[in-house]
Amino acid sequence: MLKKEFDVIIVGGGPSGASCAISFAESGLQVALVDKASFPRDKTCGDALSIDVINQVSWMSASLAEKFKEYQNKIASYGVKIFSADHSSIDIPLIYKGAKGCGYVFPRLDFDNLLFQHAKEYNNIHVFENSEVKKIEQTKDAVIVTTKDIQIEAPIIVGADGAHSIVSKQLSDIEVDKEHYCAGLRIYYEGITGFNNDNMIELHFFKDVVPGYLWLFPLADNKANVGIGMLSSAVAKKRVNLKETLQRLITNHPDIKERFKNAKALETVKGYGLPLGSKKRNISGERFLLTGDAASLIDPLTGEGIANAIRSGRIAATHVMACFKTNDFSAAFNKSYDKEIYDKMWKEFKISKLLQKLSTYPRLCNQIVRKANTVKYIQGLLIEALASVDKRKSILSNPKFYLKLFFSKNKD
């Protein structure tokens, strides 16, 4: 078997792994980027990219940002449309730095490939595709990764290999916790009608799905990403068949059934798991770091994980460079990586977890949506909350919000 030595091994070529690799571009370190698939490859996901994702792409590389800008198979989305169980809805435009902003809906098949192919352009990034990791061993001085064709050795490894991470399974103590895990399904459609002119992504908080929601995200070429996600503990407790629930809602629910009347499914339903960031974990150890879904960094309310995947990959690269500078790859030194990750993300995770709990009360969701349509104060707060985690925190702790929510009657 062929054997090679590198400075860093990254397992997983998705957004966190590719972003981590790109962040090593000027480091002088020799990096092995290993993935079990060959790119482009599909990734089951909602495909929505926030402003945060777009900004981080720009920060990583000007040329990457230009490639993203020029890519055709994406659609600009200017906000979120929320539907409550009582058939009320509210449009929440995306505001960025005081002006109209936009995110994108961009199939992961293309977005992930864009990042991955860019990483391959750097001479110090050595890519191994179609290389599923079979075994990971730790020695006193190195980590050894074995695939079917090659054995790779390095002083440190970054696990960026998703919800079912082999790096996490073999090196960490993280276990699946259904209270902090979401089950999701996705299916692509063509010909769904009724999206608004701003191509807002839609979240439908139907009572059949809480805590969770059904989503409709518009894509380019008259296509759409349709899916459903629900907290795994609730799925188990209520014995929910998500596939049947999704089909029943599409076929029968009065809010959406007419929109699917002439629509065509483009694939069979795909399932996936979402490890949520609502619980702190040990995401590093002796000679290893975990990033993205492998580190359970998905927003507990929205299920969005791409921005945190990219951010964690970038933070991991910076930390690994510090490991080499100090010649310290120990679990104790790597704890500073955990601290930085949670310093940046934990506040938002806590607020999203609280909102996830509130979403289990359909009457409260109904009240918020109805009042946001009639009370400008509530509507303005929702718009601001979409853009700022600090604003979400201040809203939820402000008694005036609840007074306005339950007692305001007219536009103010």
N, C-alpha and C positions, 0 to 999 in steps of 0.2 A: 504493500500500500504506500502511495506517495505521502511524504511528510513535509510540512512546511512550517516555518516560524514567522510570526508577525508580532507587532507591538500590541495590537488590539484586535479582538474578534467581536464582530457584531452579528448576532443571529437574528435574522428578520429584515427584509428589505422594504417594508411598508413605510409610512410617513415618519415614524419615530426612528427606525433604523437608517433610512436614507438620509434623514435630516442630521442624525448623529454623524454619519459618515461624511457628509458635506461639511460639517463643522470642523472636521479634522483636516480640511484641504490645505491649510497653510501651516500645519503643525509639525511637519517633518516625520510624523509617525506613520508606520506602515500598517494599514488597516485591512483586515479581511471581512468582507460583507457577504454573509452566507444566507441563502434562502432556499427553501425546499421547492419553490416553484420557479418557472421561467416567466419573465416579464415580457409583455403585459399579462397580468392575471387579474381575475375578478376578485373583489372583496365585498362581501355582503354588508351593506351599510345604507344609510339614508342619503348619502352623496351630498349633503349640504356643507358648504364651506363658509365659515364666519369671516367677518372682517379681521379678526385676530389671526386666522390662518393666512389670509392674503398678506397681512403686514409681516408675518414671520417669514414667508417666502421671500419677500423683498429684502428683509434683513439678512437672510442667508447668502443671497447672491443676486446681483443686479441682472446678470444674464438669465438666471432662472426666472426672475420676475418678468423679464421680457418674454420668455417662452410661455409663461403662464398667460400673459396678456394676449398673446397672439393665438393661443389655442382656441379652436373653433367650437369644439363639442362641449360647451358650457353655456349656462344661461344666467344672466344677472337677476338677482332676487332682491327686492327693495323692502322687505319686511316680513312679518309673520301675521297670519290670519288665524285667530283662535276661535274654535267652536265649542260651546258648552252643551251639556246634556239636554237643556231645554230648547235647543235649536237657535239660541242667540249666538251672535258672532261679533268679533271686533277686529278691525284692521289696525295693526301696530306698525307704522312705518319705521324703518331703520334710520336712526339719526347718528351721524358720526362727526364729531367736532363741530356740532351746531348746524350741520348741513345734511341733506339727504344722502344716505350712504347705501351701499349694497354689499351683499355677499354673493355667492354663486352656488348653483347646483351643478355639480361636475362629477360624472361617473368615476368611481374609484378605479375602475379599469384604466382610465386615462390619467387621472391625477397621480395615482401611485406610480405609474410608469414614467410620468414626467419627472418626478423626483428621483426615481431609481436610475433612469438613463443619465440624468445630470450627474449623479454621484459617480458614475462610471467614467466620466470625462477626466477625473483627477488621477494623476499618475500614481499617487500613493494609496489609492483605493483599489483593492483587488477583489473582484466580484466572483462569487461562486454560486451560480444558479443551478436549479434542479439538484440541489444538494441537501437533502433532508438529514438533519442531525440525528444520529442514532444513539450517541452516548456522550456524556460530558464527565470528565474526571478532573479532580483537583489534586495538585501536588503542592509541596512546600513553596515552590517557586513559579508555578504556572497553572494555567487551565488548558486542558487538552480536549478538543472537539473532534469526534469521529463521525464521518459520513460514509456512504457506501464506497466512495472513491479516494478519500483523502483524510489525513489526520493533520489537524491544525493546532499549533501551540502558541500561546501568548501569555503575558503576565496578567491580563485582565480581560473579562468578557462582559459584553452588554447584551442583555436579553431584551430584544425588541420584537419578539415573535408571537405577540398577540395573546388572546384570552386563554389559549391552550398551550402556553409557553413551555417548551421543554427545559429551558434554562431555569424558569421558576420551579418547575416540578422537581428538578434534580438538585437544585442548589438552595432554594428558599423554603420557608415554612408556610407559605401562603396556601390556603385551602379555599374551595368554593363555599361561600356563605350565601344562602338563598335570600337572606334579608338585605344583602348588598350585591345583588346580581339580577340582571334583567334578561328575560327571554325575548328575542325579536325575530320577526319574519319580514322578508322583502320580496316583492315581485314587480317587475317592470311591465308597464302597460303602454299602449298607444291609443290615442283618440279619446282620452278623458276630457270632458268639457268643463267650463265654469271657472277656470283660473282667472284671477283678475289681471288687469293690465300691467301691474307692477310685479307680476310673477311671484307673489308672496307664497312662501311655504305655508302649508296648512297643518295645524295640530287640532285633532278632533278628540275632545275629552268625553267620550261616550261612557256611560255608567257601566257598561259591560267590561270595560278595559281598565278602570282605575284600580290601583295606582299605575298609570300608563296612558297611552293614547294611540290612536290611529293617525297615520300621517299621509298626506298627499303632497309630493314635491314635484313641481314642473321641471321638465328637462327640455333640452333642445329637440327640434324635429318632431314636435307634437307628442313627445313621450313623457312619461311620468314615473317616478319612483313611489310605489305604494307599499306601506308597511304597517306593522303593529308591534308595539312593545309593551311588556307588562312585568312588574316585579315578580321574580321567580317564586318567592314565598307565597305571593297571592295566587299565582298560577297553580301551585301545589295545593294550597288550602281550599281554593274554590273549584279545583279540578277542571280548570279551563282548558279546552282544546283550542289553542290559538289559531290554528289553520282553519278550523271550522268557524270560529268567531269572525275572523277576517272575511271569509267568503260570505257569511251571513250578513255582515254589516254592508259590504259592497253591494249585495243583491237586494237587501230589504230596507236599509235605513233611509228614512225620508230625506235626510240632509244630503245624501250622496248617490243614491241608487240611480237617479235619472242621468247623472253625469257619466255613469258607466254603461249606459244603454247601448252605445255603439262602440264601446272600447274593446280592445283586443289584448289579451295577455300575451306577452312576448317570451315568457319562460315559465317554468314551474316555480312554486314558492320555495325560497331559500331561507334556512334558519341559521341563527347565530346567537352567541351569548355575549352579554355586556357586563364585565366586572366593574361595578360602580365605585366611585371614589368617596362613598359615604362612610367609610371605615378606614382608619389608618392601618397600614401594614408595614412590615419590614421589607423595604424594596432595595436593599443592598446587603452585602455580606462580604466574606473573605474573597477578594478578587472578582466580585461581580456586582453589577448594577442592573436594575430592571427599569424599562421605560414603557410609555404608552399603555396599551391594554394589558401587557404583561405585568405592569405595576398597578393595575386597577385604577386608572386615572380618568374614568369616564364620568361626565356630569350626571348626578343622580336624577335630575329632573328631565333634562332634554335628551339624554343619551348621547350627547355630542362628545366625541373623544379625539378628533383630529388635531385641534389646536393644542391640547395638552400633550398629545403624542409628539408633535413637532417640538414643543417647548421642552419636554423632558429629554428628548434626544439631544437637543442643543446643550441643555444643562449637563447631561451626562458626559458629553464630549469635553466640556470645560473642566469638569471634575476629573476625568481621566488624565487630562494634561497636567492637572495639579498632582495626581498620583505619581506621574513620571518625574515631575519636578522635585518632589519630596522623597521619591523612591519608597512610597508607602502605599500598599494596596490592601491594607488590613481592613477588617470589618469595622474596627473602631474609627479609622480615618474615613471610611466610606459613609459613616453615619451622617457626615456633613452634607452628603448628597440628599439623603432623606429629608434632612431639615430644610434645605433650600427648596425642594419640591413642595413640601407642605406649607412652607412660609408663603409661597406664591399661589397655592391652589386650595388650601384647606378652608379658608374663609368662604370661598365660593361654593365648595362642596357642602359645607354645613348649611348655608342658606338654601341651596338647591334641595337638600334632604328635607328641610322644613317645608319647602313648597311642595315637594313630592307628597308629604304627609297631608298637607292641606288639600291636595288634589283628590284625595280619597273621599272628600265631602262634596258631592255634586252640587248641593244647594249653595255652598259657598262659591264654587266656580261659576254657577249661574248668576249669582248676585254680582260678582266682580265684572263679568262680561256685560251684563245689562247696565250696570251703573257706569261702566266705562263708555258706553254709547250715549249716555245722557248727562254725565257729570264731567266737565272738562278737567277738573282737578284729578279725578281718578284716571282719566284717559292720559293726561300728561305724565302722571307718575308711572304708568305702565310703559310709556315710550321711553322715559328716562331709565327705568329699571332694566329694560332690554339692553341698554348700552353700558350699564355700570353696576358692578357687584356691590360697591359701596352704597349706591342709591337703593338697591334692593334691600340691603340691611337696614338703612335708615327708614325706609317705607314700612317694613314689617314691625319696627320697634316704635313707630309713631302712632299714638292713640288717635290723632286727627284723621289718619287714613281710615280707621275702622268706624269712626263717627260719621265721616263722609260716606263711607261704603253703605252703612245701614240706614242713615237718616236723611241724606240729601235726596231731593226730589226733582229739581230742575237743573238745567244747564247753569253753571256758575262761572 
